[in-house]
Amino acid sequence: MWRETGLWADVRELPASVAAVLDAADGFDETAALLSGPDVRRIVATGNGAAYYVALALWLAAGGGPEVVAVPSGLLAGGWFRFRPGDRLLAISSSGEFRDLVEAVEAGSVPEGFAAVTATAGSTIERAAAARALQSVLHQRAVTHTQALAGGLAAALAVWARISGDAGLAGAVGGLPDALARAVVTAEAWAQGLEPAPPPAAAIAFSAGTGWAAALEAALLLKEVAGVPAEGVDAREGATSAMYALGASHLALSLPVGDPSEPEAERVCAETGARVVRCPGGGEADPRLALATTLPAACAVAATLASAAGLDVDRPAWVDAYYRTARRASP
């Protein structure tokens, strides 16, 4: 049943969607130039939910350029984050209308001349930005962001490769559509072989290093699609604090990227009685791309659990409440 959902149709289009983003490279050079100006000492990357995880993935991948810090956009709207001289904001929002970002920009709470990564030309954030990397989304049949997430990551890392001169990262990002094509095929076959199990009472998701952002996204998918309370953590936390409350009614998702800490976390979580599921995708490409390459498997797990529980995979019950608080404009 989950393979017939709008969510999975969106996932199947991930390779083509990301290829369209990279082929267009709309605003990539201008955004890189703004973020690497002589007055820039630190890039403050911000977003909410999946967009914040793109900011985290950028921070985890960053090297050879200005310092990068990832900050949830709610901290900006609330005035909790202190900007420094030389800071340049990178606002990440596929809609370009996320309330916290819009309010922070309109209140003048962020430095002037900010950059953006967005999928929506003409949005509030896109219009206000001094430079923007515009990504494309071929379709969004489900409420859950898949193409926007992968495209946002591709755009952010492509911009960073320009800033840092990292040829290895540029090549890895260029190969992301092919890596996603492999990940989608692998995830679909893998998920069909998962043993049936009752919906877990709660879950954790873990990965190492740059995969931490992927673990956070996997936990978000379990919450928003399957209605399972979940926490995303680094693999070392998976083997320590995150396993404290695990038991037989719980799920532990492992999204390995090849770090030695990951098998240990799997073993420790299994010893609690939790069901441990190892998701494919993290080894399909450079680990800095794990947020995208693990997305098909994480979506498949969440959709499988949601379908088994009789939930609407494409339009969960929380949607209207989310838009009332998260957007300044109608979705």
N, C-alpha and C positions, 0 to 999 in steps of 0.2 A: 504493500500500500504506500509506503513512504517514497518509493521510486516514481509514483504517479503524482506527487505533490508539486506545487509551484516552486517550493524551495529547492527540490532536486533538479527541476528544470533550470533554475537559476544557476545551480552548481555546475551542471553540465556545460553551461555557456561560459564558465570562468576563463578557459583558455582564450576564447575569441574576444571576450570583454577586455581582458588585460592586454591582449595583442593590440586592440584598437587604441587603448590608452598610450601604449608605448610607441606605436606607429605615428600617432598624431603629435606626441610630445608637446602638446599645446601649452605654451607658457613656461616650459621647463627651464629654458636658458635664462629667461628674465627673472624667474623666481630664484634660481641659483645665484644670479648676479646680485640680487637684492640681499640675499642671506649671507653672502660672502664679501660684502662691501668692507672697505678699510676701517669703518667705524664699528663693525660688528665684532663683539667679543664673546657673546653667548646667544645661542638660539633657544628660545623658549617655545617648545612644541606643545600644543594643547588640543584637546578635543574631549568628547564624552563617549563613554561606552566603547564600541568598536573603534571609533575614531581616536580615542585616547590610547587604545592598544597599538594603533599605527604610530602614534607619537612615541610610545614606549619602545616599539620595534626600531624606530629611527634612533632613539637614544642608545639602545643596546648595540646597534650596528655602527654608530658613529666613531670615526677616528680620522685623523689627518686633516682636520678642519677646526672651525670654532667649537667651543664647548657646547654640548646640547643637554638640555634638561627637559624632562617630560612632566607636565603639570595638568591635572584634571581642570577642565574649564570652569567648574564650580568654584574653585579657589580664586580664579580671576574675577568672576562676577561678584564674589563675596568680599573682595579686597584683601584676601588673606595672603596673596603672593606678593613679594616685594621685588619689583624690577630694579635692575642696576643700570648704571650708565653703560651703554654699549650693547644692551639687550635688543634683540630683534624677535618679534613674535611670529610664529608659524601656526596659523589657525587651521585646523583640520576638521572639516564638516562636509559630508557629502551633500546635505540639503542646503547648506549655507544659511540656514535659518535657526540653528540651535539657540535656544533662548539665552543660555549663560554667555555664549560668545557674543551674541548680538548686544546684550545689555552691557557687557564689558566694553565693547567697541563704542557704543553710543554714549556711555558715561565717560569716555576718555580715560579709562582705567588701564589701557595698554599703550605701549609706545607707538608713536605715529609711524606710518610707513611699514605696516605689517604685510606679511606674505600669507598666502592661503593655498590649501589643497582642497578642491571642492569639485563636485560633479554637477553643479547647478549654475550655469551662466545666468547672470541677472539677479542672483540672490543677494540678500543684504550683505553677506560677508564678501562675496565676489566683487560687488560694486565698491565696497569700502577698501578693499585690499590694494596696495600699491603694485603688487605683482601676484599672479596666481597660476598654479599648475592645475589645469582643467582636465579632469578625468572623465571618461564616458562610462555609462552603465547601459548595456544593451537592453536589459529588461530587469524589472524587479516585481516578480509575480507574488512573492511572499513578503511579509513585513520585514522579516529578518534580512539584514544586509549581508550579502555575500560578494556580489560583483563590486559593490562600492568599497568594501573592505579590501579586497585583493587589489583593486585598481588604485585605491588610496595608498596602499603600501608600495605598489610599483612606482607610482608617481613620486612619493616621498623619497624612496631610495634612489630613483633615477636622478632626482635633483641633488641628493647628497653625493652621488658618484661624481657629478659635475663639480660640486664644491670642493670635494676632497681629492679629486684626480685619481680615485680608486678604480683602476681598470678592471680588477677582479670583480668588484661589486657591479660595475657597469655590465660586464659580461654575464654575470649571474642573473641580473635583472632582465637583461635581454633574452635569456633562456627561460624566463618564468612561464610564458605560455606553454612551452613544451613540457616543463616540469608539472604544470597543473594538469595538462592532458593526461599524463601518466598517473598523477595522483587521483584524478576522478575515476579512471578505469579501475585502478587498484582498490579504491575505497568502495566502489559499488560492489565489486566481487567479494571483497572482504566482509562487508556489512551483511551480505546475504548468508554468510556462514556463521554469524554470531549466534551463540546458543540462546534460546528464549529464556528470559528471566523476568521476574516481577519488577515493576518500577522501583528504583531505590528510594529510600527515605531521604537520602542526601548523598552528595558526591564531592570528590575533590578531583582536580585535574592538575597534572604537573609535567614540567619539562625543564631542561637545564639551559642555562646561558640565555642566548637569544631566543630560545623556545619559550621563555617565561611568558612573553606576550601571547604566544599561541595557547598556553595553558589558561590564561585569563579569558581569552576568547572562547575556548571550549567550555569553561565554566559558565560563561554568559549564555552560550547556546543551550546548555542544559537547563538553565533557568528560564530563558525566554521561550524556548520551543517546547521543552518537555515538562516544565513546571517543577523541576527538581532543584531544591536549594543546593548550591554548589559554590566552591571556592577554588580559585586558580592560584597555584603557588609554584615557586622554584622547586626543582627536584630535591634539593637538600631539605627544604621545609616539608616536602612530601614524606621524607624519611624521618622527620623529627616532629615538629609541632602539629602539622596537618593530620597526622595519623592518630592523634590522641583520642578522638571521639569516634573513630571508625569501628564498625562492627559488621555483623553478617548481613544487615539490611542496607549496606552502603556500597557505593561504586567508587572505584579509583581509576581514572583515565590517565594512562601514560602516553605522552606524545614525544617519543625519544628522538633526539637529534644526534645521538652517538656519544653522549657523555657518560663516563663511568658511574656517575652518581645515580643515573636513572634505573639500572637494574637493582641497585640497593633499595631505592625507594619502592620499586615494585614488590620486592621481597618483604620489606617491612610492612607495607600496607596489606599484603596477602596474609601475613601472620596475624593480623587483627580479625580476620574472617571476612573482610571486604572482598567484593568481586573486583579483580584487577583486569582491565581491558587495555591492551596495548594497541594504539592507533597507528596506522601507517601514514606516510607522507613526509615526515621530518627528514628522511634520508634522500628525498627526491632531488634536492638542490642544495645550494649553499645554506647553512643553518640560519643565516640572516633573513631568509625568505620563509622560515618555518610558519610564521603567522598565516601565510597564504597556502603553503603546500599541505599543511595539516587540516585546513578548513574543510575539504570534502569529507574526510573521515569523521571529524567532529560533528558536522552537519548530519551525516548518516546515523551516528549514534543517537543524537538528540531527536531526529525525526522518527527513528525506530521506536524509541521509548514513548514519544508522544502518540504515535499511531497505536501502540499497544494499550495506551491508557485512554484511547478514544478522544484525544485532543485535536483541535484544529491546528495543523502544522503551519499553515500559511497565514492565518489571522488569529493569533492567540487572544485570550479573554482580556488581557491587560492593555490592548492596543489603544483604546480610546483614552484611558487614564494617562497613558504615557504621553500622548500628543497634547493633552490638556496642560501638562506641566512642562513639556520639553520644547515646544515650538512657539514661536511668535507668529507663525503663519500656518495656514491649513496644510496638511500633508498632500 
